[in-house]
Amino acid sequence: MVITDYRVRSVLRTYGRQLQRSRLSENLTHGTGEHDATVEKVTISEEARRHLVMERMTSQVLERAYPKRGEQ
């Protein structure tokens, strides 16, 4: 089975989005007083973090440079 770098990037992007959503929902539940006792901590290497930041910056620049039709 061959795993392309596109698939790896896609998984990392999806995982990053899920982390952001979980943080958002965590912030919302903190405000209501509900708190789940389980806490998940994820650590990634500096190289992976740098790569993730560069990927986010690249996608933001491309989105601004080439906006979707109807958003112009």
Rosetta blueprint (number, residue, H / E / L):
1 M L
2 V L
3 I L
4 T L
5 D H
6 Y H
7 R H
8 V H
9 R H
10 S H
11 V H
12 L H
13 R H
14 T H
15 Y H
16 G H
17 R H
18 Q H
19 L H
20 Q H
21 R H
22 S H
23 R H
24 L H
25 S H
26 E H
27 N H
28 L H
29 T H
30 H H
31 G H
32 T H
33 G L
34 E L
35 H L
36 D L
37 A L
38 T L
39 V L
40 E L
41 K L
42 V L
43 T L
44 I L
45 S L
46 E H
47 E H
48 A H
49 R H
50 R H
51 H H
52 L H
53 V H
54 M H
55 E H
56 R H
57 M H
58 T H
59 S H
60 Q H
61 V H
62 L H
63 E H
64 R H
65 A H
66 Y L
67 P L
68 K L
69 R L
70 G L
71 E L
72 Q L
